[in-house]
Amino acid sequence: MERGRMAVIGTGRMGLPLARRLLDRGYAVSAFNRTRERATPLEADGARVVAHPAEALQDTTGAIFVLSDAEAAEEVMNAPGMRAAMRGVTVIQMTTLGSQESIRLANRVTEAGGDYMEAPVMGGPGDAERGNLLILVGCAPQLLGRWQSLLEDLGRQIDWVGPVGKASVLKLCLNQFMGMMTATLSGSVNVLQAEGLDVDLLMGILRQFPYYAPTFDTKLPRMRDHDYSKPSFTCRLMMKDIRLAAEEARRNGVSNILLEGLTSLFREAVDRGYGDSDYSAVHEAVRRLDR
């Protein structure tokens, strides 16, 4: 039985499996992607793929935005007919944004007569397709109540953080941990290899202490093999998120020296051609920085 129609705006690495999850759970889906070819695989799954974002919002009460950044979201919102199309629609923004970017987009939606919820997620494409995401929510409590069941179809855990902007800050703080831990591992690996020491000695000791993280065992093989294909999260997106985290630190009067340096490392990796590779490719920037 159909559970209602949802629009999915952006059918890339995360949007495509989210749309498939909605279809699997019984929702009718209208999908739009700026590069239409990236949305067409959903037609075989039963989605309606449209040429314009305003068309995707027709006959829907909710639209999930899964775009690369705030600029892409604003471009979609500026498309012909979108202001009228957003009237009466709840925009569920799953893009990772800075808090001020999210607030700005929320104002655009409410001025058009719609509602806005930020809902950045922790997890990858496989988690999205299995409904195993952790979803951070920033919105008015009553709006969360209205969309709770849909969010539970998409995620295993739903955490309401506060008003719009707060969930974005939390997501950036979480992502900066991911980036920092991976870059720190890379630094240690590079120094040990330069000294001719076995990296497994490091890992054997790390696993006995609280500062060990399971991600080390998933990222280390990539660094050893210099294989950053099939990314769980790309260098380009990590660079964007670390930059936004640095801006949040600056806005709150917190030192962002470490984050500025980390942004530079990921920018170096992107400049070396690893922008669309797994973010563990920061290893290539760390090991070549002084060469």
C-alpha positions in Angstrom: 0.0 0.0 0.0 1.3 3.4 -1.0 2.4 5.5 2.1 2.4 8.9 0.3 4.5 10.6 -2.3 7.9 12.0 -1.5 10.2 14.0 -3.7 14.0 13.3 -3.7 16.1 16.2 -4.9 19.6 14.9 -5.7 20.2 11.3 -6.6 23.9 10.9 -6.1 25.9 8.7 -3.8 23.4 9.1 -0.9 20.2 10.3 -2.7 19.9 7.2 -4.9 19.8 4.6 -2.1 17.6 6.9 0.0 15.1 7.0 -2.9 15.3 3.2 -3.2 14.7 2.9 0.5 11.6 5.0 0.2 10.3 2.9 -2.7 11.0 -0.3 -0.7 9.0 1.1 2.2 6.0 1.8 0.1 6.3 5.5 -0.8 5.7 6.9 -4.3 8.9 8.8 -5.3 9.4 11.7 -7.7 13.1 12.2 -8.3 15.1 15.0 -9.7 18.8 15.3 -10.3 20.6 18.2 -12.0 22.3 15.6 -14.2 19.2 13.6 -15.2 21.1 10.5 -16.2 22.0 9.9 -12.6 18.4 9.6 -11.7 17.2 7.4 -14.5 18.2 4.1 -12.8 15.3 4.8 -10.4 12.7 4.5 -13.2 13.3 0.7 -13.2 12.5 0.8 -9.4 9.2 2.5 -9.9 10.2 6.2 -9.3 9.0 9.0 -11.5 12.0 10.9 -12.8 11.4 14.5 -13.7 13.3 17.2 -15.6 12.6 20.1 -13.2 12.7 20.3 -9.4 9.3 22.0 -9.2 7.8 19.1 -11.0 9.1 16.7 -8.4 7.3 18.6 -5.7 3.9 18.3 -7.4 1.4 16.3 -5.3 3.9 15.9 -2.4 4.0 17.1 1.2 7.7 16.3 1.7 10.9 16.8 -0.3 14.2 15.3 0.8 17.2 17.4 -0.4 20.4 15.3 -0.8 22.7 17.7 -2.6 26.5 18.4 -2.3 26.4 21.8 -0.6 24.4 24.9 0.2 25.2 26.4 -3.2 23.6 23.4 -5.0 20.5 23.7 -2.7 20.2 27.4 -3.4 20.5 26.7 -7.2 17.6 24.2 -7.0 15.5 26.6 -4.8 16.1 29.4 -7.4 14.8 27.2 -10.3 11.6 28.4 -12.1 8.5 27.6 -10.2 10.2 26.4 -7.0 8.9 29.1 -4.7 5.3 28.3 -5.5 6.1 24.5 -5.4 7.5 24.7 -1.9 4.3 26.1 -0.5 2.8 23.6 1.9 5.8 21.3 1.5 8.3 20.2 4.2 11.8 20.4 2.9 13.9 17.8 4.7 17.5 18.9 4.2 19.9 16.0 4.5 22.9 17.9 3.0 25.6 18.6 5.5 25.6 22.4 5.9 27.0 25.1 8.1 24.5 26.3 10.7 24.2 29.8 9.0 23.7 28.2 5.6 21.0 26.0 7.0 19.2 28.9 8.7 19.4 30.9 5.4 17.8 28.0 3.5 15.1 27.6 6.2 14.2 31.2 5.8 13.8 30.7 2.0 11.5 27.8 2.5 9.3 29.4 5.2 9.0 32.6 3.2 7.7 30.5 0.4 5.1 29.0 2.7 6.8 25.7 3.5 8.4 24.0 6.5 12.0 23.2 6.9 13.8 20.4 8.8 17.6 19.9 8.7 18.3 16.2 9.0 22.0 15.4 8.3 22.9 11.8 8.6 25.7 9.6 9.8 26.3 6.5 7.6 27.0 5.6 4.0 25.1 4.5 0.9 24.6 1.0 2.3 23.2 2.3 5.5 20.8 4.5 3.5 19.5 1.6 1.4 19.0 -0.6 4.5 17.4 2.1 6.6 20.3 2.0 9.0 21.2 5.7 9.2 21.7 7.8 12.3 19.7 11.0 11.6 20.3 14.3 13.4 17.3 16.6 13.4 17.1 20.3 13.8 13.5 21.8 13.6 10.5 22.7 15.7 9.5 19.7 17.9 6.0 19.6 16.4 7.5 19.3 12.9 9.6 16.3 14.0 6.4 14.7 15.4 4.8 15.1 12.0 7.7 13.3 10.2 8.8 10.9 12.8 7.5 7.8 11.1 9.2 8.7 7.8 12.5 9.3 9.5 12.1 5.9 11.3 11.7 4.3 7.9 15.1 5.8 6.9 17.2 5.5 10.1 17.8 3.2 13.0 18.2 6.2 15.4 16.7 9.6 15.3 18.2 12.3 17.5 16.4 15.7 17.9 19.2 18.2 18.6 17.3 21.5 18.8 16.2 24.3 16.4 17.5 24.7 12.9 21.3 25.1 12.9 22.0 22.9 15.9 21.9 19.6 14.1 24.2 21.0 11.4 26.8 22.0 14.1 26.7 18.5 15.6 27.1 16.8 12.3 30.2 19.0 11.5 31.7 18.2 14.9 31.3 14.5 14.2 32.8 14.8 10.7 35.8 16.7 12.0 36.5 13.7 14.2 36.4 11.5 11.2 38.8 13.7 9.2 41.1 14.3 12.1 41.5 10.6 13.1 42.2 9.6 9.5 44.8 12.3 9.0 46.4 11.5 12.4 46.7 7.8 11.4 48.3 8.8 8.2 50.9 11.0 9.9 51.9 8.1 12.2 52.0 5.6 9.4 54.2 7.9 7.3 56.7 8.5 10.1 56.9 4.8 11.0 57.4 3.8 7.3 60.1 6.5 6.9 61.9 5.0 9.9 61.6 1.5 8.5 59.3 0.4 11.4 56.4 -2.0 11.0 53.0 -0.3 11.1 51.5 -3.4 12.7 53.5 -2.7 15.8 51.6 0.6 16.1 48.2 -1.0 15.5 48.9 -3.9 18.0 49.6 -1.4 20.7 46.8 1.0 19.8 44.2 -1.7 20.0 44.9 -2.1 23.7 44.1 1.5 24.5 40.9 3.6 24.6 42.1 5.9 21.8 41.9 3.1 19.3 39.1 3.6 16.7 37.8 0.8 14.5 38.0 3.1 11.5 41.8 2.7 11.7 41.4 -0.9 10.5 39.3 0.1 7.5 41.4 3.1 6.4 44.9 1.6 7.0 44.6 -1.0 4.2 43.6 1.7 1.8 46.6 3.7 2.7 48.9 0.7 2.4 47.6 -0.1 -1.0 47.0 3.5 -2.1 43.6 2.3 -3.2 40.9 4.9 -2.5 38.2 3.6 -4.9 34.6 2.9 -3.9 34.6 5.8 -1.4 32.5 5.7 1.7 32.9 9.5 1.8 35.0 11.6 -0.6 37.9 13.9 0.0 36.0 16.8 -1.6 33.1 16.5 0.7 35.3 16.1 3.7 37.3 19.2 2.8 34.0 21.1 2.6 32.8 19.9 5.9 36.1 20.5 7.7 36.1 24.1 6.3 32.6 24.6 7.6 33.6 23.2 11.0 36.4 25.7 11.1 33.9 28.5 10.3 31.7 27.3 13.2 34.7 27.4 15.6 35.6 30.9 14.5 32.0 32.0 14.8 31.9 30.7 18.4 35.3 32.2 19.4 37.0 28.8 19.5 40.5 28.3 18.1 40.3 26.7 14.7 44.1 26.3 14.0 43.9 22.5 13.9 40.8 22.6 11.6 42.5 25.2 9.2 45.5 22.9 8.9 43.2 19.9 8.3 41.3 21.8 5.6 44.6 22.5 3.9 45.6 18.8 3.9 42.3 17.8 2.3 42.6 20.6 -0.2 46.0 19.3 -1.1 44.5 15.8 -1.7 41.8 17.3 -3.9 44.4 19.3 -5.8 46.3 16.1 -6.4 43.3 14.6 -8.1 41.7 12.7 -5.2 38.6 14.8 -4.9 36.2 12.0 -5.7 38.2 9.3 -3.9 37.7 8.0 -0.4 38.7 10.6 2.2 41.5 8.3 3.4 43.4 9.7 0.3 44.4 12.5 2.6 47.3 10.1 3.1 48.7 11.1 -0.2 48.8 14.8 0.9 50.4 13.9 4.3 53.1 11.8 2.8 54.0 14.3 0.0 53.6 17.6 1.7 57.3 18.4 2.0 58.3 16.8 -1.3 
